[in-house]
Amino acid sequence: MTDQNQPFKAIQVAWCSPMEMPKNLPGGFEVFQLTTPIFDRAIDLILFDIEAFAGLEEIRNIYETLGYPNVLVVVDTIEQETDALAWLHAKDDICRRDAIQQQIGWRLKRCCGLGNQKIDRDPLTSIANRRSLDNHVKALLGSNPLEESFCLIFLNIDRFKSINDRYGHRVGDEILQELAQLLQEYSRGVEIVARYGGEQFAIALRGSLAQGKAFAEFLRTQIASHPFCTEKSPIHTSASFGIAATNGDLTFEELVDKTDRCLYAAKKLGRNRTVTAEEFDASADAIGQDIQITAFENKIRVITERMTEALVLNARRLAKQYRTEADLDGLTEVFNRRYFDRLLSRQLEEFYKQDKPLTLSLLDLDHFGMVNKTYGFPTGDRALKIAIEAVRGCVRETDWIARYGGEEFCVVMPNTSLKEGVRVGERIRQTLKEQIIEAYDGRKFQITASIGIVERLPEDADLIALCQRASDKVREAKEGGRDRVKF
């Protein structure tokens, strides 16, 4: 085991920021400038400055794709701070730029757990962290002579970012915690089990490379068959493994580098598999390629694939957001006319084939032109929003609302007879009449609506025929004195 009296080496901090690196850090920290977030040097903490990136979303993609032990994010505004808090983990922290000089020391200490002396534990999983494993392995390598060979195993959950994106970070954290418990349960008697950063874990155990591979294969099959239980339905995943061994002939950095190469090779070969150092060297020799070049190509392929997946996912999110925005009315946030025409046409065709009832309510706010003229257009917009909220409170979950144009709105009521639709229409009319609207100048007024309600008939050839009948009923309501329902 690691000598408890052995002093910890300086905490390695990667500085990914255009700001000048601070000179007044507390003891125990070694800061080095970083120009790219992809690197091989072992670190304990990385500082991400929003000024060095296109925005928080880019930082989030790097954070979730590559995985880091601890992260400190520098932001400029409270809005950025709020957004970052939604996806950072408990081990991470945020600092406002205007407070960086006064708080950087305390923030770094907090990220590394120095405030409560738990720098050897991972705060999420409660097992050893990367720093603890590094110190332990270095102590073993420092034994003179090394009593027997031992293995270092790296394992990484496959496509973990997809799990976070699909189920949320809370579920992802639960899987990490459950995996840590599994590894501890199956790894009794090994030297150390640690979370190495993100979704990557590490195990050091005494034995030959063949024994290390056999143990890694056992873990791989157990993980692949294990249902990770969350509040949602059980989730199945897999892990890729890299294994290297030493008899004392490797430095710590060489051992870690060898194991890391094997892990990336396992990912590159298709995931859910194990690769040993011997297998990696043999594959490089088979194609006559330098080992370092092969390792670099594997790493670039895997990282590129992760970044591509992240970009595709973001593109899908944006496309979905744009589709949603394209279907909604910008002011009232109900469906717009284009969506109304498209969806109602489909529903009419479907309900015609199934011979099911469908009722349409068309409402027109009375004298709304005078509202705009008397109180101004901003107050008119406020009145429209209040009216729609009132309508929302009167319809059922299966009904949907669309802005037909100007101050005209439609309520589509599937599987609803005319009699039921009239009751809903009367409820809407009465609710609208009770609304007290305050203009921006403080004056108060009320609004009413003329409502026409029709049920789908077999002779309704298309959407236009149905809407025309509803429009005719609205005209009857207007001519009858307004503030009434006609059907």
N, C-alpha and C positions, 0 to 999 in steps of 0.2 A: 504493500500500500504506500501511498505518498507520505513522506515524512511530514508530520504536522508542523514541525518547526521550520520547514523549508519555506523561504519567503516567496510570495507570488511575484512573477515578473510584471513589468509595466503593462497596464491595460492598453491594448492597441485600438486607437480611434482613427477611422478613415474620415477625412474632411472633404466632403463633396460639395464645395461651396466656393463662389467667387470672393467671399469675404476673406480678409487676412486671418490666418490662424492665430488664435489667442496665445499670448505669452504668459498669462497669469493663471494657468491651470494649476489645480492642486497636485500634490505629488502622487506618483503612481500611474500617471497617464502619459502615453506616448502618441502624439498626433502626427499623421502624415497626410500630405495633400493627395487628393484623388481626382483624376480628370475623367474617369469612366467608372461606372458602377460594376463592371465586370472585371474581376481580378482574381489572382490565385493566393495572394498573401492572406494569412490567417488574421482575422480581426475579432475584436470583442464587441465593437460598436461602430456604426456608421452614421455620420451626420448628413442628412439630405437637406439641401437648401432649395426652396422652391424657385429661386432665381436661376439655378443651374439647370432647370428643366422647363419643359413646355407648360407645366402646370402640375397640380396635385395628382391628376389622373395618370400621368406618366410615372410619377414616383410610386403610386400605388401598384401599377403594372410591374415595375421592377421589383418592388417589395414582395409582391405575391409570387412572381415568377422565379426569382433567383433565391429568395429566402436568406435572411440575415439574422444573426443572434440577437442583436439589440439595435434599435433605430431611434435617432433623435431627429425630428423634422423641424426645420426653421420656416416659419410662415410670417406673413405681413399683416393679415387682417383677422378679425374674429370669425368671419365667415369661413376663411380657409382653415382656421383652427377647428371650427365645428365640423367641417367636412372630414378632416383628417381623423378626428376622434371616432368617427363612425367605423373606420377599418383598421386602425392601429390596435395592437394587442396591449395587454396590461404591462408587459415588460418594456414597452416603448414610451416615448415622451415627446412633447411639443414645446417649442420655445418661440416667443414672438421676437422678431428682429430687433425691435427697439429695447429689448431687455437682455439681449444676448451677452453683452459685456458683464452685466451684473449677475446673471443667472447661469452662465455656461458651466461653471464648476459644479454647482448643485445639481443641474440637470444631468450632467454626465454621471455623477455619483448615483443619482436616482435610477438611471437606466441600468447601471451595473449592479444595483442592489447594495452599494456600499453603506447606505444609511442604516441598514439593519444587519450587516455582516453576513448576507446570504449570497455571496458572490460565487459559490460553488454549486448552487441549485438553480434549475430552470424554474421560473415562477409559474409557468402554466402546468407543467407535468409533474413537478416536484422531484424529478430525477436529476442526476448530475448534468451540468451544462458543458458546453464546449471547453471552457477554460479549465474546468475540473478534469475532464478527460485528457486534455493536452498535458496538464501537469502530471497526471498519473502515468501516462505512457512515457513521458520524458523521464520520470523517475525509474520506470522499469528498464528503459534503455540505458539509463545511467548505472545500473547494477553491473558490477565488474567482478567476475564475468557474469554474463546473462545465464541464469540457471538452465533454462530451456527456451525453445522457440515459442513465440506467441504471435497471434494473428490480430489484425485490426480489420473490423468489418464495418463498412458504411452501408446503410440501407435508406432508401428514399421512396416515399409513397408516390405511386404513379398517378399522374394527372390530378394532383391534389388541388391545383387551382380550379379545375372544373368542379370539384366538390364544393369549394368555397363559393364559386359563382352560382351554382345550382341550388345549394341548400343554405348558404349563408355562413359567415365566419364563426358563429356560435357553434354550429354543427361541426365545422372543421376543427374547432378547438376540442370539442368532445371526442372526436376521432383520435386526435393527437394524444389526449389524456388516456383514452382506452388502449391505444397502441403501446404507450409507455408502460402501462400496467401489464399488458401481455408480455412485453419484452422482459420485464423484471421477473415475471412468473416463470418464463421459459429459460431464463438465463441465470438461474441460481448457480453459484460457483464460479462464474466468470469474474474477470478482474473488475470491470466497470461497464455499466450501461448508461449512455448519455444522449441527451438531445443535442445534436450538433448545430442546429439552426434550421428554422422553418420547418419543413416536413422531413428533414434528414436526421437520422439517429446513428449512433456509433456504438460498437461493442468491442472491447479488448478482452481476449481470452488466451490462456496458455494452450499451446498445442501446435501441431504442424499445419501446413496449408491445406492438406487433405481433410484434416479434422475441422478446420475452420469452414471449408466449403460444405462439408456434411451438415454442420450446425446451421449454416446460412440457408441451405436447402430446406432443412426442417422448418426454420422460421418462415421461409418464403411460402411453403405450402400451408402452414398454419394461418398466416395472414390472409392468403388468397381464399381460404375457406371460412374465415371468421366473419360472422355478421356483426358489424359495428352497430350497436343499438343506440339509437337516438330517440327523441320524442317523435320523430317521423318514422317511417318504415325502415327496417334494417338496411344498411348501406354496405355493399361489398366493394372492396378495392384490392389492390395488389401492391407489391413493392419490388424494386430492383436492388440488387446487392453487388457490392464490390469487395473483394477479399485479397489482402496481401499479408505475408508473414515475414518474420525476420529472426535470425539467430544472433542478432547483435551486430550484423554487418551493415545495417542501414541506420542513417541518422533519422531523427524524428521527422524532419521535413521530407526526406526521401520516402519514408514509410507512408506518410499521409498522401504524398503525391501519387505513389503507386496505387493505393487504395482508391483514390479519387478517379484515376484513369479507368480502373476496372468498373466503377460505378457508372461512369458516363458510357462506357462500352456496353454495359447491360442495358442502359436506356436506349442506346442507338440500335441495338439488336432487336428491339421490340418490346422491352419492359417485361416485368414479372419473370426475371431470370437472374442467375448468378454468374459472375465472371471473376475468375481468379487472376492473379498476376501472371502465372504461368500461361494460362489460356490467352491472356491479352498479348503477351510477348510472342507466343506462337502465331497468333493471327497476324501480327505486324510483320513477322518474318516471312509468313506465307506469301504476302504480297510484295515483299522486298521493300518495305517502307520503314523509315526511321520511327522509333517508338514515340518520340516526342511529337512528331508530325501527326501520327495516328491519333494520339491523345488529344492534340489540339483540334483536329478535324471532328472527332467525336463530340468534344465539348461544344464547339461552335454549332454543330448540327442540332444538338439537344437544346441549347439556349435559343437558337434561331426558331426551332419548332415551338418552344414555349412562348416566345415573343409573338410568333405568327398566330398561335392560338389566342393569345390575349388580344391582338389586334382584330382578329375575326370576331371575337366575342364582343368587343367594343363596337365594332361596325354593326353587329346584329342589334345591340342595345340602341344605338343611334337610329338605325332603320326603324326599329319598333317605336321609338320615341317620335320620330318624324311621322310615321304612319298614324300614330295616335293623335298627334297635333293636327295632322291633315284632316282627320275625321271630326274634329271638335270645333265648335264655334269659339273664337278667341275671347269673346266677352263673357258669355254665359256658361261656357264649358259644358254645354250639352252638345249632342251631335249636330253637325251642320247639314245644309240642304243636300250636298253631294252624297253624304253618307245615308241620309234619309231616303233618297231616291234608290240608292243601290240596295240597301238592306230591305226596305219595304217591298221592293219588286221581288226579291227572293222569297220573302215570307208569304207574299200573296200567291206566288206560284206553288209553294209548298203547301199552304193551307187549302188551296183550291184542289190539289190532288188528294189531300187527306180529308177534305170536306169538314174542316174545322172552322169555328167562328173567329173572326178578327174584327175589332172595332177601332175606328180612327176618330180622334177628337182634334179638331182644329180650333184654336182660340186666337182671337185678335183683341189686343188691349184697346179699350175705347178711348177716343180723343187723345191718342198718344202724341200726335203732332203738336197739340196744345201744351202738353207737358214739356216738350223740348223748347217750344217757343216761350213759355212762361218762366220756366226754371233753368233753362240751359241744357245743353247736350250732356255734360257730365252728370247732372242730376237724372236725366233721362236714362243714361247707362246704369246708374245706381238703381233706378226703378225696375229696369229689365232684370237685373241680378236678383233683386228682392222677389220679383214675380216668379222667376224660375225656382228659387228656393222654396217658395210657397207651393208651387206645383209639385216639386219633388216630394214634399211631405204628404201629398195626397194620393200618390200612385203606388202601385205594388212593385216588388222587386222584378217581376217578369215584364212589366211595362217599360217602355223607353221613350225619351223625350228628344225632340229635335227642333232647332230653330228653322222655321220655314222661310223666313225673310222679314227684316225689319222688326216689327212688334208682333209678328205672327209665330205661333209655336204649335207643334203637333205632339200629341200623346198617342203612341201606338200601343194598343192593348191586345196582345195575342190571347187566343183561347178565351175570349170574352164576348158575351152576347151584347146586343144593343141595350137591353134593360140594365145590365150591370154597368155598361159604359156610361149610361146617362147618370147613374148614381155617382160615379167617379167625377163626371163633368160638373154636377151640381156641387159636389164637395170642393172642387177646384174653384168654381165661381164664388162660392161663399167665402172661402179662405182668402182669395185675392181681395175681395171687397173689404176684408177686415184689416188689411195691411196698412199701417201708418208709415208713410215715407217722408223723410226729412230732407229737404233740399239743402244744397251747400250753403245757402244764405240763411238757413234756419227755419224757413217756412215749411209747413207740413201739409201734406195732401194725401188723397187716396186714389186708387185706380180700380177700374172694373174691366170685365172682359165679356165679349160676345163669343159664344162657343157653339160650334156645329159638330154634331156627332152622327156618324154613319157606320153601319156594319157591312162587311164584305158581302156582296151578292154574287150569285153565279154569273150574272150578266155583266159584271165589272170586267171589261176586257183587259184592262191594264191599270197601272198606277194612276194615270191621268184621270180615268173615269171615276175612281174612288175619291181622289182629291177634289175633283170638280163637284161631286155631290156634297162633300164636306164644306167646300167653299160656298155652295148655294145655301146651305143651312146657316152659315155664319152671316150671309147677307140678310137672310130672314130675321136673324136675331138683331142685327143692326136696325133693320127697318121696323122691327117690333118695339124699339125703344132702348136697345142695348142692355148690358148687364143681365143676360138671360141665356138659357140653353135651348137650342132647337135641334130636333132629331127626326 
